[in-house]
């Protein structure tokens, strides 16, 4: 069932101080960290998975870094399977707003989920989540993402393991009200070379476009005089393991 591609739509809805929403089409990869895709040479520049794009030491594998971080949280998967939902590096560029890892025990049962969040300042932060049987988990917000939201409140995430359909949501509540909701919805296809080539023709420079759209919407909010929240000093998790 993996690797797989999801032809998806992301939607952001802001409710705090100013009502604003946007949506755009994307595609995402679902991969097994122990069996990353092996693509024909011509397609490799359009789908690379590299440790430098995720938490940890760039000289180790993504799986090794995730296991090391989980060990620091008291979690040992004992070699169980890890599925990662993420963008791939395209033409030497990548921006991953969120990467989701579904971490399983050797018997196949879900042990935990890790949500790795990146901001446009080159910073990243991992949240360790323990979803219930519906895929729902909550966690305090403690990472600066948008310059228009303070670092407080609580996230509610719905993160069921993707099947034929992808359905993920992240809701931020602050001051007793919903401030922001992001959703990802999509359909699955096998990640064959042909499917990837067709996706690249339909969504060229996808990660470049995602980064540009985030900045464009940020400028639009700034032009509407939404207050900018100062960015606090960030301590990388790599330095506190």
C-alpha positions as a Python dict, from the first residue, in 0.01 Angstrom:
ca = {
    (1, 'X'): (0, 0, 0),
    (2, 'X'): (298, 235, 22),
    (3, 'X'): (448, 440, -117),
    (4, 'X'): (135, 628, -219),
    (5, 'X'): (43, 971, -350),
    (6, 'X'): (-254, 1176, -233),
    (7, 'X'): (-411, 1425, -469),
    (8, 'X'): (-537, 1665, -204),
    (9, 'X'): (-673, 2003, -109),
    (10, 'X'): (-559, 2207, 188),
    (11, 'X'): (-797, 2460, 343),
    (12, 'X'): (-721, 2722, 607),
    (13, 'X'): (-994, 2911, 794),
    (14, 'X'): (-909, 3198, 1030),
    (15, 'X'): (-1165, 3314, 1288),
    (16, 'X'): (-962, 3531, 1525),
    (17, 'X'): (-992, 3911, 1480),
    (18, 'X'): (-1050, 3867, 1108),
    (19, 'X'): (-1245, 3606, 913),
    (20, 'X'): (-1042, 3479, 620),
    (21, 'X'): (-1010, 3148, 437),
    (22, 'X'): (-824, 3002, 144),
    (23, 'X'): (-775, 2667, -24),
    (24, 'X'): (-538, 2527, -280),
    (25, 'X'): (-457, 2196, -445),
    (26, 'X'): (-150, 1997, -342),
    (27, 'X'): (-18, 1643, -346),
    (28, 'X'): (148, 1454, -62),
    (29, 'X'): (347, 1135, -21),
    (30, 'X'): (279, 852, 222),
    (31, 'X'): (596, 646, 266),
    (32, 'X'): (737, 375, 490),
    (33, 'X'): (1051, 513, 658),
    (34, 'X'): (1218, 173, 624),
    (35, 'X'): (1141, 145, 251),
    (36, 'X'): (1161, 490, 93),
    (37, 'X'): (1066, 510, -277),
    (38, 'X'): (1317, 405, -541),
    (39, 'X'): (1244, 614, -849),
    (40, 'X'): (1385, 614, -1203),
    (41, 'X'): (1681, 847, -1241),
    (42, 'X'): (1483, 1104, -1441),
    (43, 'X'): (1229, 1148, -1160),
    (44, 'X'): (1466, 1154, -861),
    (45, 'X'): (1512, 1536, -864),
    (46, 'X'): (1134, 1569, -821),
    (47, 'X'): (1093, 1346, -515),
    (48, 'X'): (1372, 1324, -260),
    (49, 'X'): (1338, 1238, 108),
    (50, 'X'): (1634, 1368, 309),
    (51, 'X'): (1710, 1376, 681),
    (52, 'X'): (1815, 1743, 664),
    (53, 'X'): (1451, 1832, 599),
    (54, 'X'): (1334, 1682, 927),
    (55, 'X'): (1420, 1668, 1295),
    (56, 'X'): (1764, 1552, 1399),
    (57, 'X'): (2110, 1488, 1258),
    (58, 'X'): (2126, 1530, 877),
    (59, 'X'): (2393, 1259, 862),
    (60, 'X'): (2154, 993, 994),
    (61, 'X'): (1837, 861, 836),
    (62, 'X'): (1495, 1008, 900),
    (63, 'X'): (1402, 686, 1082),
    (64, 'X'): (1712, 694, 1303),
    (65, 'X'): (1642, 1055, 1400),
    (66, 'X'): (1278, 987, 1477),
    (67, 'X'): (1368, 685, 1692),
    (68, 'X'): (1625, 895, 1880),
    (69, 'X'): (1372, 1170, 1948),
    (70, 'X'): (1108, 920, 2059),
    (71, 'X'): (1361, 758, 2294),
    (72, 'X'): (1403, 1098, 2458),
    (73, 'X'): (1026, 1096, 2518),
    (74, 'X'): (1035, 745, 2666),
    (75, 'X'): (899, 571, 2357),
    (76, 'X'): (1061, 261, 2201),
    (77, 'X'): (893, 129, 1887),
    (78, 'X'): (1118, -181, 1891),
    (79, 'X'): (1146, -168, 1513),
    (80, 'X'): (774, -122, 1447),
    (81, 'X'): (663, 36, 1120),
    (82, 'X'): (654, 413, 1073),
    (83, 'X'): (446, 575, 799),
    (84, 'X'): (530, 935, 707),
    (85, 'X'): (296, 1179, 531),
    (86, 'X'): (493, 1470, 385),
    (87, 'X'): (599, 1671, 86),
    (88, 'X'): (908, 1550, -96),
    (89, 'X'): (1197, 1774, -195),
    (90, 'X'): (1135, 1900, -552),
    (91, 'X'): (1420, 2042, -759),
    (92, 'X'): (1636, 2098, -449),
    (93, 'X'): (1363, 2283, -257),
    (94, 'X'): (1125, 2176, 17),
    (95, 'X'): (886, 2337, 260),
    (96, 'X'): (683, 2103, 480),
    (97, 'X'): (427, 2294, 692),
    (98, 'X'): (345, 1967, 868),
    (99, 'X'): (484, 1615, 852),
    (100, 'X'): (289, 1338, 1024),
    (101, 'X'): (445, 1013, 1145),
    (102, 'X'): (223, 718, 1242),
    (103, 'X'): (440, 506, 1471),
    (104, 'X'): (348, 140, 1521),
    (105, 'X'): (457, -135, 1756),
    (106, 'X'): (593, -463, 1612),
    (107, 'X'): (244, -617, 1633),
    (108, 'X'): (106, -344, 1407),
    (109, 'X'): (-81, -152, 1677),
    (110, 'X'): (-46, 225, 1675),
    (111, 'X'): (189, 341, 1953),
    (112, 'X'): (176, 717, 1891),
    (113, 'X'): (167, 989, 1629),
    (114, 'X'): (428, 1260, 1584),
    (115, 'X'): (332, 1589, 1419),
    (116, 'X'): (641, 1777, 1301),
    (117, 'X'): (555, 2142, 1233),
    (118, 'X'): (773, 2384, 1037),
    (119, 'X'): (741, 2761, 1015),
    (120, 'X'): (867, 2995, 744),
    (121, 'X'): (1158, 3106, 967),
    (122, 'X'): (1340, 2775, 924),
    (123, 'X'): (1233, 2643, 1266),
    (124, 'X'): (1060, 2313, 1349),
    (125, 'X'): (894, 2146, 1644),
    (126, 'X'): (758, 1796, 1710),
    (127, 'X'): (441, 1718, 1906),
    (128, 'X'): (404, 1369, 2055),
    (129, 'X'): (38, 1268, 2033),
    (130, 'X'): (-167, 979, 2169),
    (131, 'X'): (-482, 972, 1954),
    (132, 'X'): (-797, 797, 2070),
    (133, 'X'): (-978, 535, 1863),
    (134, 'X'): (-1122, 808, 1639),
    (135, 'X'): (-778, 957, 1567),
    (136, 'X'): (-839, 1260, 1789),
    (137, 'X'): (-563, 1408, 2006),
    (138, 'X'): (-508, 1735, 2189),
    (139, 'X'): (-191, 1919, 2282),
    (140, 'X'): (-89, 2263, 2404),
    (141, 'X'): (46, 2498, 2140),
    (142, 'X'): (410, 2578, 2221),
    (143, 'X'): (564, 2668, 1883),
    (144, 'X'): (547, 2991, 1684),
    (145, 'X'): (400, 2930, 1339),
    (146, 'X'): (208, 3233, 1215),
    (147, 'X'): (317, 3589, 1303),
    (148, 'X'): (-51, 3663, 1368),
    (149, 'X'): (-111, 3404, 1641),
    (150, 'X'): (41, 3402, 1989),
    (151, 'X'): (211, 3091, 2128),
    (152, 'X'): (-69, 2974, 2355),
    (153, 'X'): (-393, 2782, 2336),
    (154, 'X'): (-463, 2422, 2248),
    (155, 'X'): (-459, 2219, 1928),
    (156, 'X'): (-712, 1948, 1855),
    (157, 'X'): (-592, 1722, 1575),
    (158, 'X'): (-768, 1443, 1391),
    (159, 'X'): (-500, 1218, 1245),
    (160, 'X'): (-636, 883, 1134),
    (161, 'X'): (-396, 667, 935),
    (162, 'X'): (-474, 745, 568),
    (163, 'X'): (-641, 479, 356),
    (164, 'X'): (-808, 531, 21),
    (165, 'X'): (-898, 876, 153),
    (166, 'X'): (-688, 1129, 340),
    (167, 'X'): (-871, 1335, 603),
    (168, 'X'): (-669, 1536, 855),
    (169, 'X'): (-765, 1843, 1054),
    (170, 'X'): (-590, 2075, 1300),
    (171, 'X'): (-792, 2322, 1506),
    (172, 'X'): (-642, 2589, 1731),
    (173, 'X'): (-850, 2722, 2019),
    (174, 'X'): (-747, 3035, 2206),
    (175, 'X'): (-940, 3224, 2471),
    (176, 'X'): (-1225, 2974, 2465),
    (177, 'X'): (-1294, 3016, 2092),
    (178, 'X'): (-1180, 2856, 1768),
    (179, 'X'): (-906, 3074, 1621),
    (180, 'X'): (-794, 2868, 1323),
    (181, 'X'): (-868, 2543, 1143),
    (182, 'X'): (-665, 2366, 876),
    (183, 'X'): (-788, 2061, 687),
    (184, 'X'): (-629, 1820, 440),
    (185, 'X'): (-850, 1601, 223),
    (186, 'X'): (-750, 1386, -68),
    (187, 'X'): (-765, 1060, -260),
    (188, 'X'): (-497, 796, -286),
    (189, 'X'): (-316, 653, -585),
    (190, 'X'): (-22, 416, -607),
    (191, 'X'): (307, 606, -640),
    (192, 'X'): (413, 464, -975),
    (193, 'X'): (654, 658, -1199),
    (194, 'X'): (365, 731, -1435),
    (195, 'X'): (140, 859, -1155),
    (196, 'X'): (417, 1084, -1026),
    (197, 'X'): (490, 1220, -1374),
    (198, 'X'): (122, 1305, -1422),
    (199, 'X'): (109, 1471, -1080),
    (200, 'X'): (414, 1680, -1162),
    (201, 'X'): (249, 1801, -1482),
    (202, 'X'): (-69, 1895, -1293),
    (203, 'X'): (109, 2047, -989),
    (204, 'X'): (449, 2174, -1109),
    (205, 'X'): (682, 2330, -850),
    (206, 'X'): (432, 2236, -581),
    (207, 'X'): (650, 2296, -274),
    (208, 'X'): (771, 2628, -418),
    (209, 'X'): (408, 2728, -474),
    (210, 'X'): (303, 2628, -121),
    (211, 'X'): (574, 2846, 33),
    (212, 'X'): (486, 3141, -192),
    (213, 'X'): (114, 3115, -113),
    (214, 'X'): (177, 3114, 263),
    (215, 'X'): (379, 3432, 228),
    (216, 'X'): (122, 3591, 1),
    (217, 'X'): (-158, 3529, 250),
    (218, 'X'): (62, 3662, 530),
    (219, 'X'): (119, 3984, 336),
    (220, 'X'): (-256, 4014, 278),
    (221, 'X'): (-320, 3990, 653),
    (222, 'X'): (-46, 4243, 727),
    (223, 'X'): (-194, 4487, 473),
    (224, 'X'): (-523, 4459, 660),
    (225, 'X'): (-333, 4578, 970),
    (226, 'X'): (-361, 4259, 1168),
    (227, 'X'): (-122, 4291, 1465),
    (228, 'X'): (206, 4104, 1432),
    (229, 'X'): (303, 3893, 1735),
    (230, 'X'): (678, 3911, 1813),
    (231, 'X'): (853, 3579, 1757),
    (232, 'X'): (995, 3431, 2081),
    (233, 'X'): (1337, 3271, 2095),
    (234, 'X'): (1320, 2915, 1971),
    (235, 'X'): (1524, 2636, 2130),
    (236, 'X'): (1567, 2350, 1881),
    (237, 'X'): (1455, 2014, 2017),
    (238, 'X'): (1777, 1863, 1886),
    (239, 'X'): (1959, 2062, 2153),
    (240, 'X'): (1749, 1936, 2444),
    (241, 'X'): (1742, 1560, 2383),
}
